[in-house]
Amino acid sequence: MTVSDSAMTREVLRDIARRPVDFSGLDVHVMHGVVYMKGRLDKLRGYYEDVDLHEEVNIIIRMLRQKLGIHDVCCEIEFGEPSLHERMSPHPRKVA
């Protein structure tokens, strides 16, 4: 990894950190202008219960593709399990 790739990786991590997601399980690096994101993405514990992780990833990808020096974004992300609040809420039943 070159010095410019290392600097771009730090910039990408800084941009992801601005979003309301827990990316501690995410491996992020930039190589030759391509961002590689692999791993697990979760909601922040105790905050932002209504965050849609799929929408957040789409926002992050759009944001990264607009950065100067980024040519493409490759994602292999799995999403975290539902929060305790989501698991405990009753699901509406369909009437047959």
C-alpha positions in Angstrom: 0.0 0.0 0.0 1.4 3.3 -1.0 1.5 6.5 1.1 -1.4 8.0 -0.9 -3.5 4.8 -0.4 -2.8 5.0 3.4 -3.9 8.7 3.5 -7.0 7.9 1.4 -7.9 5.0 3.8 -7.7 7.4 6.7 -10.0 9.9 4.9 -12.5 7.1 4.1 -12.5 5.9 7.7 -13.1 9.5 8.9 -16.0 9.9 6.5 -17.6 6.6 7.6 -17.2 7.7 11.3 -19.5 10.6 10.6 -22.4 8.2 9.9 -24.5 6.8 12.8 -23.1 3.2 12.4 -20.7 0.9 14.3 -18.0 0.1 11.8 -15.6 -1.6 14.3 -16.1 -4.9 12.6 -15.5 -3.5 9.2 -12.1 -3.8 7.4 -11.6 -0.8 5.1 -8.7 -0.1 2.8 -8.0 1.8 -0.4 -5.8 0.4 -3.1 -5.1 2.2 -6.4 -8.2 4.4 -5.9 -10.6 1.5 -5.1 -12.2 1.4 -1.7 -12.6 -2.1 -0.3 -15.1 -2.6 2.6 -15.5 -6.0 4.1 -17.0 -7.2 7.3 -19.8 -6.5 9.6 -21.8 -3.2 10.1 -24.0 -2.7 13.1 -26.2 0.0 14.6 -24.7 2.1 17.3 -25.8 0.8 20.7 -28.1 3.1 22.5 -28.4 5.6 19.7 -30.3 5.9 16.4 -32.8 3.0 16.9 -34.5 3.9 13.6 -31.3 3.7 11.4 -31.7 1.7 8.2 -28.3 0.1 7.7 -28.9 -0.6 4.0 -29.7 3.0 3.4 -26.6 4.1 5.4 -24.4 1.9 3.3 -25.9 3.4 0.1 -25.2 6.9 1.5 -21.6 5.9 2.4 -21.1 4.5 -1.1 -22.5 7.6 -2.8 -20.4 9.8 -0.6 -17.2 7.9 -1.3 -17.7 7.8 -5.0 -17.9 11.6 -5.1 -14.4 11.9 -3.4 -11.5 13.0 -5.6 -9.2 10.0 -6.2 -11.8 7.3 -5.6 -12.6 5.3 -8.8 -14.8 2.5 -7.4 -16.2 1.1 -4.1 -16.3 -2.7 -3.5 -18.5 -3.9 -0.6 -18.8 -7.3 1.1 -20.8 -6.1 4.1 -23.0 -8.2 6.3 -25.5 -6.4 8.5 -25.9 -6.7 12.3 -28.7 -8.5 13.9 -31.8 -6.5 15.0 -31.6 -4.6 18.2 -33.2 -5.7 21.4 -35.9 -3.1 20.9 -36.7 -4.5 17.4 -36.7 -8.1 18.7 -39.1 -7.3 21.6 -41.6 -5.2 19.6 -44.7 -7.2 18.7 -45.0 -8.0 15.0 -48.5 -7.4 13.5 -50.2 -10.6 12.5 -51.9 -11.0 9.1 -55.5 -12.0 9.3 -56.3 -14.8 7.0 
